[in-house]
Amino acid sequence: MKADKKKITLNVYDEQIEVNVIKGEEDQYYDAARFVTKRILTYYKLHSGWKTTHTILLMTMLDIAINLTSTNEYKKGHRSIWRKIIEYLKS
C-alpha cells in the first residue's frame, strides 16, 4: 500500500524548498528546516566577511553530518531528510 503524500514548502535559510512528505510527518520536516536554518545563521554570524557563502554552507553541512553519523539511526541506515537537503544544495 502506497503512503499518502503531501507537498509542503520548507523555508531553509533564504530558500523555499518544495518537498513531498508522508502525511503526518510534516512537523518533522518543518523542525528540520528550522534546525538547518538556525545552524546556517550561527555559522554566518561566526564566519561572515571572511568565508564565502559556499564555504559556510559546507561547514554547516559537515557539522550536521558529524552529528548525524554519530547516531544509531544513521548506523542502521535509516532514510534522512539531510540527504535531500544536501542533494538540493549541490544542485
TORKOL-4160 file (C-alpha; in steps of 0.2 Angstrom, whole numbers, padded with zeros to 4 digits, m for minus):
91
<pt num="1" X="0000" Y="0000" Z="0000"/>
<pt num="2" X="0007" Y="0017" Z="m0005"/>
<pt num="3" X="0008" Y="0030" Z="0008"/>
<pt num="4" X="m0002" Y="0046" Z="0006"/>
<pt num="5" X="0010" Y="0061" Z="0002"/>
<pt num="6" X="0008" Y="0079" Z="0004"/>
<pt num="7" X="0018" Y="0093" Z="m0004"/>
<pt num="8" X="0024" Y="0106" Z="0008"/>
<pt num="9" X="0036" Y="0121" Z="0007"/>
<pt num="10" X="0050" Y="0122" Z="0018"/>
<pt num="11" X="0060" Y="0139" Z="0022"/>
<pt num="12" X="0078" Y="0134" Z="0023"/>
<pt num="13" X="0089" Y="0149" Z="0026"/>
<pt num="14" X="0084" Y="0161" Z="0011"/>
<pt num="15" X="0077" Y="0147" Z="0000"/>
<pt num="16" X="0059" Y="0140" Z="m0001"/>
<pt num="17" X="0060" Y="0121" Z="m0005"/>
<pt num="18" X="0045" Y="0111" Z="m0010"/>
<pt num="19" X="0046" Y="0093" Z="m0004"/>
<pt num="20" X="0034" Y="0078" Z="m0004"/>
<pt num="21" X="0031" Y="0071" Z="0013"/>
<pt num="22" X="0021" Y="0057" Z="0020"/>
<pt num="23" X="0005" Y="0064" Z="0028"/>
<pt num="24" X="0008" Y="0066" Z="0047"/>
<pt num="25" X="0027" Y="0069" Z="0045"/>
<pt num="26" X="0026" Y="0087" Z="0041"/>
<pt num="27" X="0031" Y="0093" Z="0058"/>
<pt num="28" X="0047" Y="0083" Z="0057"/>
<pt num="29" X="0052" Y="0092" Z="0041"/>
<pt num="30" X="0047" Y="0109" Z="0047"/>
<pt num="31" X="0058" Y="0106" Z="0063"/>
<pt num="32" X="0072" Y="0100" Z="0052"/>
<pt num="33" X="0071" Y="0116" Z="0041"/>
<pt num="34" X="0071" Y="0127" Z="0056"/>
<pt num="35" X="0086" Y="0117" Z="0064"/>
<pt num="36" X="0096" Y="0119" Z="0047"/>
<pt num="37" X="0092" Y="0137" Z="0046"/>
<pt num="38" X="0097" Y="0140" Z="0064"/>
<pt num="39" X="0114" Y="0131" Z="0061"/>
<pt num="40" X="0117" Y="0141" Z="0045"/>
<pt num="41" X="0114" Y="0158" Z="0054"/>
<pt num="42" X="0126" Y="0153" Z="0068"/>
<pt num="43" X="0140" Y="0149" Z="0055"/>
<pt num="44" X="0136" Y="0166" Z="0046"/>
<pt num="45" X="0137" Y="0175" Z="0062"/>
<pt num="46" X="0154" Y="0167" Z="0066"/>
<pt num="47" X="0162" Y="0167" Z="0048"/>
<pt num="48" X="0153" Y="0181" Z="0038"/>
<pt num="49" X="0165" Y="0193" Z="0030"/>
<pt num="50" X="0180" Y="0181" Z="0029"/>
<pt num="51" X="0172" Y="0165" Z="0022"/>
<pt num="52" X="0162" Y="0163" Z="0006"/>
<pt num="53" X="0143" Y="0158" Z="0007"/>
<pt num="54" X="0148" Y="0141" Z="m0001"/>
<pt num="55" X="0161" Y="0138" Z="0012"/>
<pt num="56" X="0149" Y="0142" Z="0026"/>
<pt num="57" X="0136" Y="0131" Z="0019"/>
<pt num="58" X="0148" Y="0117" Z="0018"/>
<pt num="59" X="0154" Y="0119" Z="0035"/>
<pt num="60" X="0136" Y="0119" Z="0041"/>
<pt num="61" X="0133" Y="0103" Z="0032"/>
<pt num="62" X="0149" Y="0095" Z="0039"/>
<pt num="63" X="0143" Y="0100" Z="0057"/>
<pt num="64" X="0126" Y="0092" Z="0054"/>
<pt num="65" X="0133" Y="0076" Z="0046"/>
<pt num="66" X="0146" Y="0074" Z="0060"/>
<pt num="67" X="0131" Y="0074" Z="0072"/>
<pt num="68" X="0120" Y="0063" Z="0061"/>
<pt num="69" X="0134" Y="0050" Z="0058"/>
<pt num="70" X="0137" Y="0048" Z="0077"/>
<pt num="71" X="0119" Y="0042" Z="0080"/>
<pt num="72" X="0112" Y="0024" Z="0079"/>
<pt num="73" X="0099" Y="0030" Z="0067"/>
<pt num="74" X="0112" Y="0033" Z="0054"/>
<pt num="75" X="0122" Y="0017" Z="0058"/>
<pt num="76" X="0106" Y="0007" Z="0055"/>
<pt num="77" X="0104" Y="0016" Z="0038"/>
<pt num="78" X="0088" Y="0025" Z="0040"/>
<pt num="79" X="0082" Y="0037" Z="0027"/>
<pt num="80" X="0085" Y="0055" Z="0032"/>
<pt num="81" X="0080" Y="0072" Z="0026"/>
<pt num="82" X="0098" Y="0078" Z="0026"/>
<pt num="83" X="0101" Y="0068" Z="0011"/>
<pt num="84" X="0088" Y="0078" Z="0002"/>
<pt num="85" X="0094" Y="0094" Z="0008"/>
<pt num="86" X="0112" Y="0090" Z="0003"/>
<pt num="87" X="0107" Y="0085" Z="m0014"/>
<pt num="88" X="0097" Y="0101" Z="m0016"/>
<pt num="89" X="0111" Y="0112" Z="m0011"/>
<pt num="90" X="0123" Y="0103" Z="m0023"/>
<pt num="91" X="0111" Y="0107" Z="m0037"/>
